[in-house]
Amino acid sequence: MPSAFRHPKNLSEWIDLGRYGTARRFLSGWSPWMLVAALVSLGLVMGALLLDKKTAFQSGPLSHSHGSFNNACAQCHTEPFAPAARLILSNSNFSSVSDASCVKCHNAGIHHLAEQFQPSCASCHKEHQGERDLKRVPDSECLQCHKDLQRADNAPPQVAQSITGFDAKSHPEMRIHQAIGGPSTDPGTVRFSHQSHLKPDGIFTIASFLPNGDANRVRKILRCADCHQTDKSGNLMTEISYDAHCKSCHPVPVRLAGTPSKNPRYTKFETLVANFQARPALHPARGQDTSATLGELRQRLEKLIGDPPQVQIMDYLDFQYGFFNGVFGARREMSDWSKAQMKFLAEQLFHPFGKDGKPSQAGCLYCHTADPKSADPIPLAKSNIPKRWNRHALFRHQSHQHLDCQSCHKAQFSQNTSDILMPTIKQCMDCHHTGSGGARADCSECHKYHPENGSRDIQSGPYSHTLEALTRGGNHGP
């Protein structure tokens, strides 16, 4: 039953008929300000249009590397209403550009298999900020994990757990200088002294070989750049190899058993012997063992006894070594002479111990170390020369070419192979530090987040960024 109060006869009592003529308290005084705001907004829009400042209504220009996409937004922005979704969901890791758009061109893998989360590409590489290097990621993006590093598998981190900057208190020493179970040493097994090679008056190098196998030597003053050259990129040093860096000073001479005869009947053959001895033995290339050296010598011996007339060789060998009569009694084949010479050559190349019973430093052992466990024909330890020292850091020799090599590498004082001649972190900090006069010291100056070629783990090796799709030719982009 309707309320007696709300009866049509009482209408004037329960409705305020004068309400609509009274100003509302909430709107009182706001009308002028709303009008001003509307006029200012309209003025800004008109001013931008008249001055042709269209950037007021669009994002900033792209970086140089993405410049070809300035008028092709859909190349990267494939998700609809992404800004609105990011605002509503309050998810800072939700990007207007999906990772799928980035990996169409950029073959980048995750940072580490045990990382707790992988940030989106665009959260670190922020576009529409004009001409800037997208690889220069702010330190804050790195420190969000590395200031208190934790692994997804809860295992202890294999690197420093807390890094908050680049100074003596915030950044650890380089791994190669961290003593683990004893002092850090160079793992190389080749005997080498930088000090002896950097003598102020120089060292003797080989100019040519004499017929008896001896060397004609000349003195040469060596510089660091004689052995250490940068690669094509100008960043890293090329690997040390025997043929490129050692052969000119340390060839492998060989001599055949026997003494030269003055009989003119054997002149031709002895000339071939002299030529044989004037040519050093082959040094195994990377990936080969000493069987390559012995195999090359065996081929040369076969060629040697195959050149002159057979009878002449047999007479010469009989005269020199008693191979066919006398010493060996029964007549022998020329192959027996080759086998005997091969044994003699192998002994030249590898003498584990000298006549005094001490370890030998002649032949291969002048530089290399014997390894009784090796299965090679000449049992030598692998050279084990590091291809790259700081595997988790970037370095550009080209950017440091104004410095003297020995200001960072104290090679002139090094006498032992075991000496590590790489600079310490403190030497780097002398130039790279925050404040006036310092070179860049941000994380991305020396470190790269992505592994090589989209590998699943950054520890897989040296770092480079590939843009496979961009190098196919044709259109620039996906």
Secondary structure by P-SEA (a helix, b strand, c coil): cccccccccccccccccccccccccccccaaaaaaaaaaaaaaaaaaaaaacccccccccccccccccccccccccccccaaaaaaaaaccccccccccccccccccccccccccccccccccccccccccccccccccccccccccbbbbccccccccccccccccccccccccccccccccccccccccccccccccccbbbbbcccccccccbbbbbbbcccccccccccccccccccccccccccccbbbbbcbbbbccccaaaaaaaaaaaaacccccccccccaaaaaaaaaaaaaaaaacccaaaaaaaaaaccccccccccccccaaaaaaaaaaaaaaaaccccccccccccccccccbbbbcccccccccccccccccccccbbbbcccccccccccccccccccccccccccccccccccccccccccccccccccccccccccccccccbbbbbcccccccccccc
